Amino acid sequence: MPSASAQDAPDAGARTTMDCTVHWISGAGMAFAAETGSGHLLTMDGAPDGGGRNLAPRPMETLLAGAGGCTAYDVVLILKRGRHAVTGCEVRVKAERADTDPKVFTRIHLHFVVTGRGVPAAAVERAIALSHEKYCSATIMLSRTAEVTTSFDLVDTTTPDR
């Protein structure tokens, strides 16, 4: 476990920082292991045509998954705080990349499937908008190079009284 020093102490005016260490797994082609600042491990690999062995997600796939996770987290949290009976949330992310280097994302579409009992469509729409416009750092950052669009389906699990 790394030791803390005086220079690691938070400064009242300092920005929030994050860290991650990525190591090349030299005997595994183009595989990399990342250890996040919170102590979690993530493995990434490349496609066989780039020297990888296709044993883990590509780095850009993990970026896309992180954006989907970030916005899903926001939507669920906003709905729960609104006391809505949300029981599920899935985000299907589709992206297009530039043809030339740097092959940044140029279009990203996030389709949400929200499940719950009596959750109003307006509440889901508002939660997605708040995530997209205010809270989700990942999608807001990606929107600097990509057109980010959203849509949703709402699955109501309320059973009618018989």
N, C-alpha and C positions, 0 to 999 in steps of 0.2 A: 504494500500500500504506500503510495507516495506521501511524503511528509509535507506539511504545510509550512510556509515561511511567512515572514512579515510582509513580503511583497505580494503574497497570495491573498492577503486580507482584503475584504471588499472595501472599496472607497465609496463614500457617500455619493459622489458625483460620477462614479464609474458606470459604464454600460454593462449590461448583462453579457457574460461571455460563456461560450461553450467550448469544449475541446474534445478531440478524438484523435487517436493514433492509429494509423493504417500501416500495416506491415505486408510486404510482398512475401508470399510463401514460395520461395525460390525453387523448390523441387516440384511445384505443382503448376508449371506453365505460367499462366497469367492470373493466378488466384491471389486474393488479398484478404487479410483478416483485419477488421477494424475493432478497436476497443473504444467504446464511448466513454465520455466523462462520468457517466452514471454507472460504469462498470459492466456494461453489456457487450457481448461479442456479436459481430456480424461478419459473414463471409461473402465475398463477391468473386465472380469469375468472369472471364471473357468468352466470346464465341470461339469455336475451334479455328475458324478462318483468321482469327487474330492471335492465335497462340494459346487460347484458353481451352478448358476441357468441358465447359458447359455444366459445371457441378454446383453452381450457385447463381443467384441473380446477377445481372450486369450492374455496374455502378449507376447507370442512368435509370435502370428499372427501380433501384432502391430509392433514387431521388423521387421518382413518380409515386412509388408506394408511400414514401414519407409524406408527400403532399396529400395523398388520399387519406392517410391516417390522421394527419393534422386537421383537415377539414371535417372528417367524420367525428373526431373528438369534440370539436367545437359544436357541431350540430346536436350531438347527443347531450352534451352539457347544457346547451341553451334550452333544449326541449325539457330536460329534467328540471332545470331551474324554474321553468315555466309551469312546473307541476303537470306536465303531460305524461300520459302512460305509454311512453315509447318503450318498445321491447326489442327492437332490432334496427340496425342501420348498416347498410352495405353501400359502398361507393364503387362504381365501375368507372375506371379511369381509362380514357383513350387519348393518345397523344400522337402528334405528327412532329417530325424533326426536320431541320434544314437539310438540304442535300449536300451542302459543302461544310467543311470545317470552319468554325466550330459548329458542330451539329446540334445547336440548341433546340429546345422545344419551341415550335412556332404556333401550335394549337393544342390546347388541352381541353377535353370535355369531361366533366364530372357528373355522372348520373347517379343520384341517390335513390335507394329503395329503403324507405322508412316504414317500419312496422310498429303498430301500436293499437291501443284501444281508444277509439274516439279522438285521435289526434287531429286537430283541424289542419287542413291543407295550408291555410294562411300562416299558421305557426311554423310549419315546416319551411315554407317559402321564406319567412322572415329569418329563421335560424340559418338557412343556407346563405341568404344575402348578408347577414351579419358576419358570418365566417368569411365569405368571399371579399367583403369590403373593409372589414375591420380587424378580425382576430387571427385568421390563418396566415401566419408569417410565410409559410412555404408557398401557398398559392399566390399570395400577394407578390412575393419576390419573383416567382416564375412568370407572373403577368407582365413583367418588364420586357420579356422577349416573346411571350406567347399570348395569343388570344385565349383567355380562359372563359369557358361557358359552363353553365350548369343546367340540369333538369332534374326532375324527381318523379317517382311514383310513390304513392302512399297506400299501404296495405292495412286496412282496418280489420283488426282481429275481434272486434266486438261481435258477440253472437246475439242474434235476435232472441227476445223472450218468446217462449212457446207456451 
